Amino acid sequence: MSQISEPASPDGTPRSIRLTDPRALRAYAHPTRMALVGFLRRSGPFTATRAAELTGESVASCSYHLRMLAKYGLVEEAPGGRGREKPWQATAQFTDWPGYSEDPSVAEASDALSSAVAERYFERAVRAIEQRHRLPRAWREAEQFSDSLLHLTPEELTGIGERIEAVLQPYEDREKDPGLRPEGARPVSLMRLGFVDREIPGEAPDEGDTGAEG
């Protein structure tokens, strides 16, 4: 099942789509499909021919992946065009999926998707580092590569995520409306990860462990 949120962007595109069907989660975990959805959100609508140019895949391959994405509500046909030249568009600005589920199939598919997304984050971050020498000094100094180790409760970590989301949300409309972008603005990817650090000995008991032993 896929659930789409209320429209939030200037062009009426829903802000997020939530995937809860294990089949949809597994389908989206394919790297080409994640790339296609990302390109459509930034540069769509476009046809399978344009998708092939952007991804380096064949037109037939892109057509197949776009149909699979449409099957689970992540993309849809845009007005105009016909046959292979029909344009596609993303159905939402962001994708969301469960961080926890009582259903083992959903939990397994969600974790697999999270792993695939993390790998994609890492690849993009490495490419950015390899190419950052081409940036002006102001951008090189502004870019951020850091981490923090905090001792938090689950509720505190959730609250931090909500506050970060509130800080970023006012800038989201600039994605679809270039007129809102100030002079000198460039596309910037902010990747947020918050996880229990199991490399700290004794600081991450397993579920059900009271921590009282020893």
N, C-alpha and C positions, 0 to 999 in steps of 0.2 A: 504494500500500500504506500502511496505517496500523498502527503498532505501539504498544500500550498498555503502560505500565509496571506494576509491582506496586502493589497498594493501599497507600496511605500515610495517608489521612485517617481520622478517627474513624468515618465512615459507610461506609468501604470504597471510596470513590471513588479510582480510580487517580490518581497524582500527575500524570502527563503522557501525552500521546499524540503520537507522532512521525509526521509526514506525509512520505512519500517519493515518492508518486505525483504526477506533474505535474498530473493532473486534479484531485486532491484539493487541491493547493497553489493552483491557480487558482480552484477553487470557494470555498476559504476566504478568498481575498483580497477578496471582495465585502464592502463596508462593512456592509451589513445583516446578513450572516451572522456577521461578527466581533462585531457588537453583540449578536446573539441568543445566541451562545455565551457572551459575557461576562455577560449578564443571567442565563442559566441557571446559570452557575457561582456567581453571587452570590445569586440569588433563586429558583432553580428548586426543584422542577419546576413548570412551568406550561403552560397550553394555548396554542394559536395565538391565541385571543381575547385572552388576557393579553399575549401577545407583541406583538399589534397595538397595545395600549394603551401598552406601554413604548416601542415604536419609532416609532409614528406611521404605520406601514404598514398596509395592509388585512389582514384575516384571511386572505384567499386568498393574498396575497403571502407572509405569514409561514408559512403552511402549506407553500407551495412551497419556501421557503428552508430550513425545518426538515427537509423530506424530502431535500433536497440534502445537508444537513449529515449526516443519518443515513446516506446512501449512502456517505459516506467515513468513517464511524465517529466523528464528532465529537459527535453527540447520539444519543439513543435514546429509544424510548417508555418512559415510566415506568408503573408499575402503576396501574390504575384508569382510568376514563373510556372513552369510545368516540367514533368519528367525529371531528368537528372539536374535540370537547371532550376528546380524549385528551391527557393531559399528556406533556410531553417533559422530559428531563433530560440534562445534560452527561455525557459518558463519562469525563472527566478534569478535573483542576484547571487544567492548563496545556497549551499546544500548543508543539511543538518541530518544527523542520525543518532540513534540511542547510544548513550555511554554505558547503559546498563539495561539488561533485559532478563526476565525470568525464563524466556524462551531460549533454549540453548542454540537453536539454529540462528536466531536473530543476534544473539551475543557473539557467536563465532563469526558470522558475516560482518558484523559491525567492527570487530577487532581486526579482521582481515582488511577491511576498507581503511581503517585508521592507519594500519601499517603501510598500505599502499600510498596513502596521502603523505605520511611522514617521509617515505622514500622520495616522493616528488618534491616535498619541501627541501630536503637535503640536496637534491640535485640542482634545484633552482638557486639555493643559497651558494653552493659551490661555484656555479657558473657566474653568479654576481660577483663573488670574490675574485675570480679569475679575470674578470673584465673591468673591475673597479678602477684600475689605473688609467682608464680612458675618461673618467669623470673629472669635472672641474673640482678644484680643491674644496669648495664649499660643500659639495655633495659627498665627497669622500669623508669629510669631517662630520657630516650630519648622519651618515649611515651608522647603524647600530648593530654590533655583534657582541652580545653579553648575556650573562645569566645571573640569577640570584638564587641562593638557597635560603628558604624561609621555613619556619616551623608553624604550620597552619592546621586548623581543623577543616573538615570537608566544607562546612558552612562558610568559613572565611575564604577558602579558595574559590567557591562559587561566587561570593560577593565581589572578590577582586575581578573575576571575569566579567561580571555584570557592570562594574564601574568602568573597566576598559572599554567594553562595548558602548557604553554611554558616551565616552570621550570620542570614539571613532565615528559613531553614527552620523554626526552632522556633516562629515566630509564625504559621505557615500553618494550624495546626489551629484557630485562633480563627475562621477563615472559616466553618467548618461547625458549630462548637460555641460558641454564645454564652456558655456558662457559663465558658469559659476566658478571656473578655475582662475585663480589669480595669476598674474604674469610670473613666469618662471616655474610654475608647477609642473611636475613630472610624475608619471605613474610610480608609486612606491608600494611594495608588498610588505605588509607587517605580518609576520608569522608568530602566532602565540601558542606556546606549549606550557602546560602546567601538569607535572606528573609526580607521583610519589617516587622519591629517589632511593632505590634499593642498594645503591653503592655506599650508603652511609650505614655502617654496621649497627644492628640493634635498633634502627630507627623506623623500620617498616615491617611490623608484624603482619602475618597473613590474616585473612578474614577469619574471625572466630577466636583468634589468639588474644587472650586477655593481657598478655605481657607480664603475668605474675610469676611465671616459672623462673627459677634461679634468682 
